[in-house]
Amino acid sequence: ESEQDQLAATGSAVFTPIPGSPNVTDLLTLTINGGTGKYSVATGTIIANGYGVNFFPLPPGPSSDNQSSFHFTLSGEICGILK
């Protein structure tokens, strides 16, 4: 592993407010479309499912000042990694 080994991905995140709280659920879907180094031909999908704490109010939104944090579970598959 080196700095030259990086994944490239495109995707979107969906934030859904949790009623009665400053928190949100979050679903992030990333499509892997190559990268650099040993990941140059990588393909696949990564799903991050979780929640954000102290996301609201907007502004200021998530920040270290209001002790925001995100908690995720990652799943997916990445193929085509060069050795």
Biopython code that builds the backbone (N, CA, C, O; Angstrom):
import numpy as np
from Bio.PDB.StructureBuilder import StructureBuilder

atoms = [
    (1, "GLU", "N", (0.835, -1.176, 0.000)),
    (1, "GLU", "CA", (0.000, 0.000, 0.000)),
    (1, "GLU", "C", (0.886, 1.248, 0.000)),
    (1, "GLU", "O", (1.898, 1.307, 0.699)),
    (2, "SER", "N", (0.492, 2.229, -0.787)),
    (2, "SER", "CA", (1.235, 3.486, -0.821)),
    (2, "SER", "C", (0.276, 4.621, -1.141)),
    (2, "SER", "O", (-0.896, 4.390, -1.440)),
    (3, "GLU", "N", (0.773, 5.836, -1.078)),
    (3, "GLU", "CA", (-0.043, 7.007, -1.423)),
    (3, "GLU", "C", (-0.534, 6.946, -2.860)),
    (3, "GLU", "O", (-1.549, 7.556, -3.195)),
    (4, "GLN", "N", (0.180, 6.213, -3.717)),
    (4, "GLN", "CA", (-0.193, 6.116, -5.132)),
    (4, "GLN", "C", (-1.397, 5.211, -5.346)),
    (4, "GLN", "O", (-1.989, 5.234, -6.424)),
    (5, "ASP", "N", (-1.776, 4.416, -4.350)),
    (5, "ASP", "CA", (-2.889, 3.478, -4.455)),
    (5, "ASP", "C", (-4.159, 4.119, -3.890)),
    (5, "ASP", "O", (-4.419, 4.058, -2.689)),
    (6, "GLN", "N", (-4.944, 4.734, -4.780)),
    (6, "GLN", "CA", (-6.159, 5.414, -4.349)),
    (6, "GLN", "C", (-7.337, 5.028, -5.241)),
    (6, "GLN", "O", (-7.201, 4.905, -6.458)),
    (7, "LEU", "N", (-8.497, 4.839, -4.608)),
    (7, "LEU", "CA", (-9.732, 4.560, -5.346)),
    (7, "LEU", "C", (-10.363, 5.855, -5.825)),
    (7, "LEU", "O", (-10.238, 6.896, -5.180)),
    (8, "ALA", "N", (-11.044, 5.782, -6.967)),
    (8, "ALA", "CA", (-11.859, 6.898, -7.457)),
    (8, "ALA", "C", (-13.306, 6.397, -7.502)),
    (8, "ALA", "O", (-13.563, 5.265, -7.911)),
    (9, "ALA", "N", (-14.243, 7.245, -7.081)),
    (9, "ALA", "CA", (-15.643, 6.826, -7.042)),
    (9, "ALA", "C", (-16.565, 8.018, -7.267)),
    (9, "ALA", "O", (-16.204, 9.165, -7.003)),
    (10, "THR", "N", (-17.754, 7.721, -7.758)),
    (10, "THR", "CA", (-18.821, 8.714, -7.846)),
    (10, "THR", "C", (-19.990, 8.162, -7.052)),
    (10, "THR", "O", (-20.127, 6.949, -6.895)),
    (11, "GLY", "N", (-20.825, 9.047, -6.557)),
    (11, "GLY", "CA", (-21.948, 8.549, -5.785)),
    (11, "GLY", "C", (-22.830, 9.641, -5.254)),
    (11, "GLY", "O", (-22.695, 10.815, -5.598)),
    (12, "SER", "N", (-23.739, 9.217, -4.405)),
    (12, "SER", "CA", (-24.669, 10.168, -3.797)),
    (12, "SER", "C", (-25.000, 9.716, -2.382)),
    (12, "SER", "O", (-24.935, 8.533, -2.046)),
    (13, "ALA", "N", (-25.356, 10.700, -1.568)),
    (13, "ALA", "CA", (-25.753, 10.434, -0.189)),
    (13, "ALA", "C", (-27.172, 10.949, 0.008)),
    (13, "ALA", "O", (-27.535, 12.010, -0.499)),
    (14, "VAL", "N", (-27.965, 10.193, 0.744)),
    (14, "VAL", "CA", (-29.326, 10.602, 1.076)),
    (14, "VAL", "C", (-29.397, 10.741, 2.589)),
    (14, "VAL", "O", (-29.223, 9.766, 3.321)),
    (15, "PHE", "N", (-29.655, 11.970, 3.056)),
    (15, "PHE", "CA", (-29.807, 12.251, 4.473)),
    (15, "PHE", "C", (-31.290, 12.373, 4.776)),
    (15, "PHE", "O", (-31.996, 13.133, 4.113)),
    (16, "THR", "N", (-31.775, 11.635, 5.773)),
    (16, "THR", "CA", (-33.184, 11.677, 6.164)),
    (16, "THR", "C", (-33.269, 12.106, 7.625)),
    (16, "THR", "O", (-32.747, 11.417, 8.502)),
    (17, "PRO", "N", (-33.927, 13.245, 7.897)),
    (17, "PRO", "CA", (-34.053, 13.697, 9.287)),
    (17, "PRO", "C", (-34.760, 12.665, 10.159)),
    (17, "PRO", "O", (-35.709, 12.015, 9.719)),
    (18, "ILE", "N", (-34.293, 12.520, 11.396)),
    (18, "ILE", "CA", (-34.959, 11.683, 12.385)),
    (18, "ILE", "C", (-35.881, 12.609, 13.181)),
    (18, "ILE", "O", (-35.401, 13.481, 13.905)),
    (19, "PRO", "N", (-37.205, 12.429, 13.057)),
    (19, "PRO", "CA", (-38.152, 13.348, 13.696)),
    (19, "PRO", "C", (-37.873, 13.547, 15.192)),
    (19, "PRO", "O", (-37.581, 12.601, 15.923)),
    (20, "GLY", "N", (-37.971, 14.809, 15.616)),
    (20, "GLY", "CA", (-37.809, 15.144, 17.021)),
    (20, "GLY", "C", (-36.383, 15.144, 17.519)),
    (20, "GLY", "O", (-36.155, 15.165, 18.728)),
    (21, "SER", "N", (-35.416, 15.121, 16.617)),
    (21, "SER", "CA", (-34.007, 15.107, 17.038)),
    (21, "SER", "C", (-33.178, 15.944, 16.064)),
    (21, "SER", "O", (-33.652, 16.291, 14.982)),
    (22, "PRO", "N", (-31.935, 16.268, 16.449)),
    (22, "PRO", "CA", (-31.034, 16.968, 15.527)),
    (22, "PRO", "C", (-30.249, 16.002, 14.639)),
    (22, "PRO", "O", (-29.257, 16.394, 14.024)),
    (23, "ASN", "N", (-30.684, 14.742, 14.568)),
    (23, "ASN", "CA", (-29.933, 13.687, 13.904)),
    (23, "ASN", "C", (-30.553, 13.287, 12.567)),
    (23, "ASN", "O", (-31.704, 13.612, 12.276)),
    (24, "VAL", "N", (-29.762, 12.571, 11.758)),
    (24, "VAL", "CA", (-30.216, 12.088, 10.451)),
    (24, "VAL", "C", (-29.752, 10.651, 10.242)),
    (24, "VAL", "O", (-28.752, 10.223, 10.820)),
    (25, "THR", "N", (-30.488, 9.907, 9.408)),
    (25, "THR", "CA", (-29.947, 8.653, 8.881)),
    (25, "THR", "C", (-29.265, 9.007, 7.561)),
    (25, "THR", "O", (-29.589, 10.016, 6.935)),
    (26, "ASP", "N", (-28.330, 8.176, 7.151)),
    (26, "ASP", "CA", (-27.544, 8.467, 5.958)),
    (26, "ASP", "C", (-27.324, 7.180, 5.177)),
    (26, "ASP", "O", (-26.931, 6.160, 5.743)),
    (27, "LEU", "N", (-27.579, 7.236, 3.873)),
    (27, "LEU", "CA", (-27.283, 6.127, 2.974)),
    (27, "LEU", "C", (-26.407, 6.667, 1.853)),
    (27, "LEU", "O", (-26.850, 7.490, 1.051)),
    (28, "LEU", "N", (-25.170, 6.206, 1.800)),
    (28, "LEU", "CA", (-24.194, 6.637, 0.798)),
    (28, "LEU", "C", (-23.899, 5.466, -0.121)),
    (28, "LEU", "O", (-23.538, 4.384, 0.342)),
    (29, "THR", "N", (-24.054, 5.679, -1.439)),
    (29, "THR", "CA", (-23.745, 4.653, -2.435)),
    (29, "THR", "C", (-22.643, 5.189, -3.341)),
    (29, "THR", "O", (-22.805, 6.224, -3.987)),
    (30, "LEU", "N", (-21.523, 4.474, -3.381)),
    (30, "LEU", "CA", (-20.386, 4.864, -4.218)),
    (30, "LEU", "C", (-20.137, 3.808, -5.286)),
    (30, "LEU", "O", (-20.096, 2.615, -4.987)),
    (31, "THR", "N", (-19.973, 4.243, -6.528)),
    (31, "THR", "CA", (-19.606, 3.363, -7.629)),
    (31, "THR", "C", (-18.122, 3.568, -7.908)),
    (31, "THR", "O", (-17.693, 4.672, -8.244)),
    (32, "ILE", "N", (-17.349, 2.509, -7.769)),
    (32, "ILE", "CA", (-15.902, 2.577, -7.987)),
    (32, "ILE", "C", (-15.634, 2.601, -9.485)),
    (32, "ILE", "O", (-16.102, 1.733, -10.223)),
    (33, "ASN", "N", (-14.872, 3.607, -9.932)),
    (33, "ASN", "CA", (-14.528, 3.710, -11.351)),
    (33, "ASN", "C", (-13.030, 3.939, -11.509)),
    (33, "ASN", "O", (-12.581, 4.952, -12.045)),
    (34, "GLY", "N", (-12.269, 2.950, -11.017)),
    (34, "GLY", "CA", (-10.821, 3.004, -11.178)),
    (34, "GLY", "C", (-10.148, 3.714, -10.035)),
    (34, "GLY", "O", (-10.629, 3.730, -8.902)),
    (35, "GLY", "N", (-9.025, 4.299, -10.367)),
    (35, "GLY", "CA", (-8.231, 4.991, -9.372)),
    (35, "GLY", "C", (-6.813, 5.113, -9.857)),
    (35, "GLY", "O", (-6.565, 5.254, -11.055)),
    (36, "THR", "N", (-5.875, 5.059, -8.926)),
    (36, "THR", "CA", (-4.458, 5.152, -9.268)),
    (36, "THR", "C", (-3.721, 3.965, -8.659)),
    (36, "THR", "O", (-4.231, 3.291, -7.764)),
    (37, "GLY", "N", (-2.508, 3.722, -9.164)),
    (37, "GLY", "CA", (-1.705, 2.621, -8.643)),
    (37, "GLY", "C", (-2.407, 1.291, -8.835)),
    (37, "GLY", "O", (-2.954, 1.017, -9.903)),
    (38, "LYS", "N", (-2.391, 0.464, -7.796)),
    (38, "LYS", "CA", (-2.971, -0.874, -7.923)),
    (38, "LYS", "C", (-4.484, -0.855, -8.069)),
    (38, "LYS", "O", (-5.077, -1.894, -8.358)),
    (39, "TYR", "N", (-5.132, 0.299, -7.877)),
    (39, "TYR", "CA", (-6.578, 0.411, -8.051)),
    (39, "TYR", "C", (-6.979, 0.994, -9.410)),
    (39, "TYR", "O", (-8.148, 1.324, -9.613)),
    (40, "SER", "N", (-6.045, 1.124, -10.326)),
    (40, "SER", "CA", (-6.317, 1.806, -11.603)),
    (40, "SER", "C", (-7.426, 1.146, -12.425)),
    (40, "SER", "O", (-8.103, 1.831, -13.192)),
    (41, "VAL", "N", (-7.626, -0.149, -12.288)),
    (41, "VAL", "CA", (-8.671, -0.843, -13.053)),
    (41, "VAL", "C", (-9.805, -1.353, -12.154)),
    (41, "VAL", "O", (-10.611, -2.180, -12.582)),
    (42, "ALA", "N", (-9.867, -0.867, -10.929)),
    (42, "ALA", "CA", (-10.867, -1.351, -9.963)),
    (42, "ALA", "C", (-12.283, -0.954, -10.386)),
    (42, "ALA", "O", (-12.499, 0.105, -10.976)),
    (43, "THR", "N", (-13.235, -1.828, -10.072)),
    (43, "THR", "CA", (-14.655, -1.566, -10.266)),
    (43, "THR", "C", (-15.381, -2.075, -9.023)),
    (43, "THR", "O", (-14.811, -2.825, -8.231)),
    (44, "GLY", "N", (-16.621, -1.672, -8.856)),
    (44, "GLY", "CA", (-17.410, -2.192, -7.749)),
    (44, "GLY", "C", (-18.310, -1.146, -7.141)),
    (44, "GLY", "O", (-18.497, -0.062, -7.693)),
    (45, "THR", "N", (-18.864, -1.486, -5.994)),
    (45, "THR", "CA", (-19.782, -0.608, -5.290)),
    (45, "THR", "C", (-19.503, -0.683, -3.792)),
    (45, "THR", "O", (-19.255, -1.759, -3.247)),
    (46, "ILE", "N", (-19.548, 0.470, -3.139)),
    (46, "ILE", "CA", (-19.445, 0.538, -1.681)),
    (46, "ILE", "C", (-20.708, 1.208, -1.162)),
    (46, "ILE", "O", (-21.110, 2.258, -1.663)),
    (47, "ILE", "N", (-21.331, 0.604, -0.163)),
    (47, "ILE", "CA", (-22.526, 1.164, 0.473)),
    (47, "ILE", "C", (-22.150, 1.509, 1.916)),
    (47, "ILE", "O", (-21.625, 0.665, 2.643)),
    (48, "ALA", "N", (-22.417, 2.732, 2.321)),
    (48, "ALA", "CA", (-22.218, 3.155, 3.707)),
    (48, "ALA", "C", (-23.587, 3.501, 4.268)),
    (48, "ALA", "O", (-24.254, 4.411, 3.775)),
    (49, "ASN", "N", (-24.000, 2.784, 5.285)),
    (49, "ASN", "CA", (-25.311, 2.968, 5.889)),
    (49, "ASN", "C", (-25.091, 3.368, 7.342)),
    (49, "ASN", "O", (-24.366, 2.686, 8.066)),
    (50, "GLY", "N", (-25.713, 4.476, 7.783)),
    (50, "GLY", "CA", (-25.481, 4.891, 9.151)),
    (50, "GLY", "C", (-26.318, 6.078, 9.568)),
    (50, "GLY", "O", (-27.430, 6.283, 9.081)),
    (51, "TYR", "N", (-25.754, 6.865, 10.493)),
    (51, "TYR", "CA", (-26.483, 8.021, 11.002)),
    (51, "TYR", "C", (-25.512, 9.129, 11.386)),
    (51, "TYR", "O", (-24.343, 8.891, 11.689)),
    (52, "GLY", "N", (-26.039, 10.346, 11.363)),
    (52, "GLY", "CA", (-25.289, 11.524, 11.774)),
    (52, "GLY", "C", (-25.891, 12.099, 13.044)),
    (52, "GLY", "O", (-27.111, 12.187, 13.175)),
    (53, "VAL", "N", (-25.035, 12.489, 13.980)),
    (53, "VAL", "CA", (-25.456, 13.055, 15.256)),
    (53, "VAL", "C", (-25.189, 14.563, 15.240)),
    (53, "VAL", "O", (-24.131, 15.006, 14.795)),
    (54, "ASN", "N", (-26.152, 15.342, 15.725)),
    (54, "ASN", "CA", (-26.049, 16.807, 15.773)),
    (54, "ASN", "C", (-25.850, 17.416, 14.386)),
    (54, "ASN", "O", (-24.983, 18.266, 14.186)),
    (55, "PHE", "N", (-26.653, 16.974, 13.452)),
    (55, "PHE", "CA", (-26.612, 17.452, 12.071)),
    (55, "PHE", "C", (-27.341, 18.789, 11.926)),
    (55, "PHE", "O", (-26.933, 19.638, 11.133)),
    (56, "PHE", "N", (-28.419, 18.974, 12.690)),
    (56, "PHE", "CA", (-29.231, 20.194, 12.648)),
    (56, "PHE", "C", (-28.975, 21.023, 13.887)),
    (56, "PHE", "O", (-28.504, 20.465, 14.878)),
    (57, "PRO", "N", (-29.253, 22.319, 13.902)),
    (57, "PRO", "CA", (-29.946, 23.092, 12.866)),
    (57, "PRO", "C", (-28.993, 23.530, 11.760)),
    (57, "PRO", "O", (-27.775, 23.543, 11.934)),
    (58, "LEU", "N", (-29.574, 23.886, 10.625)),
    (58, "LEU", "CA", (-28.820, 24.435, 9.485)),
    (58, "LEU", "C", (-29.159, 25.901, 9.341)),
    (58, "LEU", "O", (-30.351, 26.207, 9.323)),
    (59, "PRO", "N", (-28.235, 26.837, 9.236)),
    (59, "PRO", "CA", (-26.860, 26.656, 9.686)),
    (59, "PRO", "C", (-26.787, 26.562, 11.206)),
    (59, "PRO", "O", (-27.774, 26.922, 11.847)),
    (60, "PRO", "N", (-25.745, 26.129, 11.814)),
    (60, "PRO", "CA", (-24.435, 25.921, 11.221)),
    (60, "PRO", "C", (-24.258, 24.556, 10.580)),
    (60, "PRO", "O", (-23.341, 24.385, 9.777)),
    (61, "GLY", "N", (-25.107, 23.565, 10.903)),
    (61, "GLY", "CA", (-24.919, 22.231, 10.349)),
    (61, "GLY", "C", (-23.821, 21.479, 11.064)),
    (61, "GLY", "O", (-23.330, 21.921, 12.103)),
    (62, "PRO", "N", (-23.433, 20.341, 10.510)),
    (62, "PRO", "CA", (-22.414, 19.514, 11.161)),
    (62, "PRO", "C", (-21.086, 20.246, 11.299)),
    (62, "PRO", "O", (-20.589, 20.835, 10.339)),
    (63, "SER", "N", (-20.520, 20.205, 12.492)),
    (63, "SER", "CA", (-19.213, 20.827, 12.730)),
    (63, "SER", "C", (-18.626, 20.295, 14.027)),
    (63, "SER", "O", (-19.324, 19.672, 14.827)),
    (64, "SER", "N", (-17.354, 20.543, 14.226)),
    (64, "SER", "CA", (-16.727, 20.147, 15.486)),
    (64, "SER", "C", (-17.244, 21.010, 16.631)),
    (64, "SER", "O", (-17.244, 20.574, 17.783)),
    (65, "ASP", "N", (-17.692, 22.245, 16.323)),
    (65, "ASP", "CA", (-18.206, 23.129, 17.367)),
    (65, "ASP", "C", (-19.462, 22.562, 18.035)),
    (65, "ASP", "O", (-19.642, 22.733, 19.241)),
    (66, "ASN", "N", (-20.331, 21.892, 17.275)),
    (66, "ASN", "CA", (-21.539, 21.324, 17.888)),
    (66, "ASN", "C", (-21.412, 19.808, 18.082)),
    (66, "ASN", "O", (-22.416, 19.110, 18.233)),
    (67, "GLN", "N", (-20.175, 19.307, 18.078)),
    (67, "GLN", "CA", (-19.857, 17.902, 18.360)),
    (67, "GLN", "C", (-20.600, 16.925, 17.447)),
    (67, "GLN", "O", (-21.085, 15.888, 17.901)),
    (68, "SER", "N", (-20.685, 17.259, 16.169)),
    (68, "SER", "CA", (-21.296, 16.370, 15.183)),
    (68, "SER", "C", (-20.407, 15.152, 14.952)),
    (68, "SER", "O", (-19.186, 15.224, 15.090)),
    (69, "SER", "N", (-21.037, 14.037, 14.598)),
    (69, "SER", "CA", (-20.284, 12.851, 14.224)),
    (69, "SER", "C", (-21.144, 11.993, 13.304)),
    (69, "SER", "O", (-22.370, 12.097, 13.306)),
    (70, "PHE", "N", (-20.494, 11.157, 12.530)),
    (70, "PHE", "CA", (-21.180, 10.197, 11.659)),
    (70, "PHE", "C", (-20.702, 8.800, 12.005)),
    (70, "PHE", "O", (-19.527, 8.591, 12.305)),
    (71, "HIS", "N", (-21.623, 7.844, 11.962)),
    (71, "HIS", "CA", (-21.342, 6.452, 12.290)),
    (71, "HIS", "C", (-21.847, 5.604, 11.122)),
    (71, "HIS", "O", (-23.028, 5.663, 10.778)),
    (72, "PHE", "N", (-20.952, 4.811, 10.507)),
    (72, "PHE", "CA", (-21.303, 4.053, 9.313)),
    (72, "PHE", "C", (-20.950, 2.580, 9.443)),
    (72, "PHE", "O", (-20.025, 2.199, 10.160)),
    (73, "THR", "N", (-21.711, 1.769, 8.732)),
    (73, "THR", "CA", (-21.363, 0.385, 8.466)),
    (73, "THR", "C", (-21.128, 0.293, 6.967)),
    (73, "THR", "O", (-21.993, 0.672, 6.178)),
    (74, "LEU", "N", (-19.968, -0.208, 6.570)),
    (74, "LEU", "CA", (-19.617, -0.301, 5.152)),
    (74, "LEU", "C", (-19.836, -1.721, 4.646)),
    (74, "LEU", "O", (-19.592, -2.696, 5.358)),
    (75, "SER", "N", (-20.304, -1.818, 3.393)),
    (75, "SER", "CA", (-20.410, -3.111, 2.733)),
    (75, "SER", "C", (-20.177, -2.905, 1.247)),
    (75, "SER", "O", (-20.235, -1.777, 0.758)),
    (76, "GLY", "N", (-19.916, -3.974, 0.537)),
    (76, "GLY", "CA", (-19.728, -3.874, -0.910)),
    (76, "GLY", "C", (-18.639, -4.800, -1.396)),
    (76, "GLY", "O", (-18.160, -5.674, -0.674)),
    (77, "GLU", "N", (-18.261, -4.579, -2.653)),
    (77, "GLU", "CA", (-17.256, -5.417, -3.281)),
    (77, "GLU", "C", (-16.444, -4.575, -4.252)),
    (77, "GLU", "O", (-16.993, -3.790, -5.026)),
    (78, "ILE", "N", (-15.124, -4.752, -4.199)),
    (78, "ILE", "CA", (-14.217, -4.071, -5.125)),
    (78, "ILE", "C", (-13.468, -5.149, -5.892)),
    (78, "ILE", "O", (-12.857, -6.032, -5.290)),
    (79, "CYS", "N", (-13.514, -5.081, -7.233)),
    (79, "CYS", "CA", (-12.874, -6.072, -8.100)),
    (79, "CYS", "C", (-11.781, -5.407, -8.920)),
    (79, "CYS", "O", (-11.764, -4.184, -9.065)),
    (80, "GLY", "N", (-10.868, -6.213, -9.457)),
    (80, "GLY", "CA", (-9.858, -5.732, -10.388)),
    (80, "GLY", "C", (-8.677, -5.036, -9.757)),
    (80, "GLY", "O", (-8.105, -4.126, -10.357)),
    (81, "ILE", "N", (-8.294, -5.448, -8.544)),
    (81, "ILE", "CA", (-7.142, -4.829, -7.887)),
    (81, "ILE", "C", (-5.864, -5.490, -8.404)),
    (81, "ILE", "O", (-5.739, -6.714, -8.380)),
    (82, "LEU", "N", (-4.912, -4.669, -8.874)),
    (82, "LEU", "CA", (-3.649, -5.182, -9.395)),
    (82, "LEU", "C", (-2.704, -5.497, -8.249)),
    (82, "LEU", "O", (-2.712, -4.813, -7.225)),
    (83, "LYS", "N", (-1.898, -6.521, -8.416)),
    (83, "LYS", "CA", (-0.920, -6.886, -7.370)),
    (83, "LYS", "C", (0.399, -6.234, -7.619)),
    (83, "LYS", "O", (1.338, -6.424, -6.847)),
]
sb = StructureBuilder()
sb.init_structure("model")
sb.init_model(0)
sb.init_chain("A")
sb.init_seg("    ")
for serial, (resi, resn, name, xyz) in enumerate(atoms, 1):
    if name == "N":
        sb.init_residue(resn, " ", resi, " ")
    sb.init_atom(name, np.array(xyz, "f"), 0.0, 1.0, " ", f" {name:<3s}", serial, name[0])
structure = sb.get_structure()
